């Protein structure tokens, strides 16, 4: 199955730069300890770099709450700090389950070999359809992420320039209002702190992209395999052979093993992502609520546009997480329909009995969960949006009451 292998490996290559910058491993070589040490060093450096800013943001928010500041000031940093926490957890779980990541990649490559004798036309057509959608998703998120970096990078500089032109006073600003043990607006420290915060933002986006893009690629490839399996099940009895019973029996055993391998791959993916998905679900409602509040409450147009980009990215991030999980569920259940659409009534009763068992098993969908608390599908996305809207309505009511 050379074309599919090229597609899968080519998709993984898109992650190499992200994983290089974040210190994560796609496939750890246990014999090359020096390579592992270098990767871990990069990850630890980024971890300390990012979390020092998260701690500064928490102190800033705490100080504003103690001093009774306006709600827009209190919630200014909260979405960014929460998203940073999501990124840290996602990358940390990829480190913890690094061996499972390598195992999953190995499983998906073995699926290539098991389907190597399939119709090339069907494989290429299926691959192109799925690859087109995967590339669309990744390119869209890349554009939004780049736009967010550009907004947070240049918005303070533009505001500084506008302020200086109007008043001839140089009032330095930073992308994020963290607390430091020194004055970050001192001209001696300001450029370094500015660059530090921008790289922290890049770390957050790279870690989220690395974890999510690997998830999208694996889900897409598993969906491809389910689609190919469905095609083979439908064609199993239609492609008659002289010694039909022996042919059907051997072919069905191969397809059952294929189905079992796909179930195993989904279970491995579940182990890798279930815990981080739970945190992602819980925190996404908070992020969407606070970001939406900032968009509607902040009067500064530049910051409103910045948070609007942030809101779009947050919504799409959790939407695609749920969408790809939904794709796994639906494609696995469609195997049951493929058994029904095959000429099962024309086969030997023993083959028909085995097909019935396959159909019954396929009716129980392969699914990804948020650590067992919720299924990862589009219904989960609607619940997250509903929860975020409830939080937003409550926060908006509190804000309007304080204003009055």
N, C-alpha and C positions, 0 to 999 in steps of 0.2 A: 504494500500500500504506500508506494513512494510519494505520490502527490500529497496524501494526507500527512505523511511524516514531514515533508517539507513545509506544509502549512503550519503544523504544530510547532516545529522547531523555529521557523521563521517568526512566528508570533512570540515565542519565548525570547528571541534575540532582541525584540523591542524593549524588553525589560532589563537587559543587561546594564545599560547606562544608569537606570534608576536604582538598581540593586547595587551597582558600584558606588554610587554617591551616598547611599544610605547604610552601606555595610551589611546588607542582607545577602543570603546565599540562596541560589536556585537549586543547585546540586552540590552539596558539600563533599569534597574529596577528603575522607578521613585520613588518608595516608599523607596528605600534604598539610601538615600542621602549620607551617609558616603562612600559607594562604589563609587558613582559618584565623590565625592570630591577626593578620592584617585586616581582615573583614571585621573581626570583633573590635579592633582598635578604632576603626572608622565609626562603627555603630556606637560605641561608648562615647567617643568624642561628640558625635551628633546628639546623643542622649543628654549629656551634661549641658551642651550648648543650648539645646531647646528647653530643657526643663528649668534651667536658670531663669529663662524669660517667663516661663509659666509661673514659677514661684513669685517673680516680680509682679506679674499681673494679678496674682491672688492677693498679694499685699496691697496693691493699688486699689483693688475692688473693696477689700476689707476696710481700708482707710476711708474710702468714700462713704461706705455704709455707716461707719462709726461717726463720721462728721455730718451725717444727714444730708448728703449732696443730692442733687437732682437725679431722678431715675435714669435719664438718658446718659449721664456721666457714669453711673454705676454699671449700666448694661453695655457700655461702649466696648469694653475689653472682654466681657463674658463669652460672647460667641467664639471669638478667636481662641481664648484659653480653653474652652470646651472642645473645639475642633482639634486643638493641639493635643489634648488628652486622648481623643479618639485615635489620632495618628500614632501616638506613643503606644497605645494598647495594641493596635493592629500590627505594628512592627515587632513588638515584644512577643506576641503570640506566634508570629512567623519564625522568630528565633527559637522559641520553646518547642515548636513542632517542626523544626527544620528537617528532621529525619523523615517525617511524614510527607513533607513537600517533595523530597527526593523520591520517596516511594510512590507518590501519586504520579509524578512525571514518568517514572519507570512503568507504571501500570498503563498509562495512556499510550506509551510507545509500544508496549506489548499488544495492545488492542489493534495497532496498525498491522502488525504481523499476522494476527488472527484473521484479519479481513483482507489479506493480500490478494485473494483470488476472486474478489468481487468484480462486478462490471465496472470498467474504468469510466464509462460515460456517466453513470449514476454517481460515482464517487466525486468526480470533478464538478458535476452540477451542484451536488449537495454542498461541497466545500465552498464553491464560489458564493452561493446564497448566504451561507453562515458567515463567511469571511467578510463579505460586504457589510453586513450589519455590525460585526465586531469592530471593523475599522471605523465605521461611522461613529460608534459610541466612543471609542478611544480618541478619535480626532476631535470630536465635540468637546469632550472633557479637557483635552489638552488646550484647546482654544480658550475655554473658560478659566483654566488654571493660569495660563499665561496672562490673560486679561486681569486676573485678580492680583498677580504679582506686580504687573505694570501699574495698576491702580494704587495699591498700597505703597509702591516705591515712589511714584511721582506725585501723588496727591499732596503730600506735605511740602515737597519742593515747590510745586506750583503755588500753593497757598503762601509760602514764605516769599516767593517772588512778587505775588500780587500785593501782599502786605507792605513789602519794601517799596514798591512803585508808588503806592498810595500815601504812605506815611513817612517814607525814608527811614524807617526803623527796621532793624534786622531782628525779627522774632523767630528764633529757631523752633522747629517742631520735629517730632518723631512719628513714625507710622503707628507705634503702639506706646501707650502711656504706662510703662512699667516703673516700679520702684527700684532704685539703685542706691548703694551706700555712698554715692557721690552725686553731684549735680550732672545729669546726662545732657543738659542743654548748655553746659560749658563748652565753648568752642574747641577746647583741647580734647574733649572726649566725644563730642557730638558726632563727628564723622565715623568713629569706630563703633559707637553704639548704633548708629543708623545702619551700617553694614551688618552688624550683628543681628539686628532685628529682621533685616531682609533675608539673611541666610536662614534664620529660624523659620520664617514663613516658607522658604523653599524646602526645608527639611520636612515640615508638616505636609506639604503638598506631595512631595516625592514619596514619603512613606505611605500616604493614603493611596496614591496612584500605584505604587509597587504592589501593595496588598490587593487592591481592587482589580487591577488589570490582570494579575495572575488568576484571580477568581473568575473574571470574565472569560479568559482564555480557556481555562479548564472546563467551565460550564458550557462554553460553545463547543468544545471538542467532544465532550460527553454527549451533548445534544446531537452532534453529527453522527456519532456512533449509534445512538438510539434510532435515528432516522434510517441509517444503513441496515440496522437489524430488522426494523419494520419491513423494509423492502425485501430482505432475504426471506423473512417469514411468509410474506404474501406469495413469493415466487417458489417457495419450497416444493409445494405439491403441483404447482402449475408446470414446472419443468420436469416432465415425466422422463424416466429412464427405463431401459429394458427390465432391469431387476429393481422394480420400484420400491418394494418394501425395505430391502437392504439400503438402497439409496436414501430413502426418507429417514430411516432410523439413524444412519450415520450423520446425515445432514442436520437432523433435529438435535442430536447430541452436541454437535458443534455449536449450534445456535443457542442452546441452553447454557453451555459453558460461556459463550459470549455474553449472554444476559447476566449471568452470575458475576462475570468480571466487571461489567458496568455497574452493577449494584455495589460491588466492593469498592470501585473507584469513587462512587458518590459517598459512601461511608467514610472513606479516607478524607475526602474534601470536607465532610461534616466535622470530622475531628479537628481539622486545621482551623476552621473558621467559626465554629459554633459559639465559642466564648466571646471572641471579638465582635461577632455579629450582635450578640446580646447587648454589649456595651454600646455598640453603634446604634441600635434601635432605641435604647433608653435616652442616650445623649442627643440623638438627632432631633427629637421633639423639642428639647431645650434650645438647641442651636437654631432651628427654624423659627421658633417663637421669638427668641431674643433678636435675631437678625431682622425678622419682619417688623418688630417693634422699632428697631433703630432706623429702618428705612422710612417708617411713617412718622417718627417723632423728631428725628434730627432735621434741623432747618438748613444746615449746610449742604448745598447741592453736591459738592465734590464728595463728601463723606457718604451722602445718601446713595450716589451712584456706585461707590465702592462697596457698600453693604448690599446693594441690589445684586451686584455681581457675585458677592459672597453667598447671598440667599439662593441664587440660581444654581451655583455649584453645589450647595448643600442639598437642595431638593433633588438634583439629578444624581448625586452620589448615592443617596438612599433609595431613589427610584430604580436605578439600574441594579443595585444590589438585590432588590426584591424582584425585579423583572427577570434577571438571569436565574434566580432561584425558582421562579414560576416556570421558566422554560424547561428546567430539569424535571419538574413535576409533570408538566403536560406531556413532554416527549416520552417519559417513562410509561405513563398511562396509555399512550397511543399504541404501545406494543400489544396491549390487549385487543385493540381494534384490528391490528394487523393479523392476529391469530384468527379472529372472527371472519375477516375478509379472505383468508386463505381457503383453499378447497378441502377443508378438514373432513367434510362428509365423504370425500372420494378416497380417503386414506384408510389404511388398516386400522382396526379398532384400537390396537395398542398405541399407534401413533396418535390417533385422536384423543386417547386418554392423556398422553403426555402433553399434547397441545392444550388440553383443558387445564392441566396443572400450570402451564406457562401463563395462560390467560388469567387464571385466578391470582397468581403471584403478581402479574403486571397491573392488576386492578388496585393493588396497594402501591401507591406511587413512591418512587425514590424521591426523597426530599431533604432539603437542608433546613436546619432549625436554628433559632437563637437559643442555643443550649437547652433545647427541649421546651422552652417557655412559649415559643410561637414559631409557626412555619414561615419560612422565607418565601413569600409570594406577594402578589399584588394586593391581596386583602390586608396583609401586614402593612403595606405602604399606606393604604387608606386609613388604617387605625393610627399610624404615626402622624399623618396629616391632621386627623381629627383631634388627637391629643394636643398637637402643637397649636391648633386653632383655639382650643379651650384655654391653654396657658396664655396665648396671645390676648384673647378677649379679657381674661382676668387682669393681666398686666396693664392693658390699655385702660380698663375701668379704674384701676388704682391710680394710674398716671393722671387721668382726667379729673379724678376726685381731688388729688393733690393740687392740680392746677387751679381748680375752682377755689 
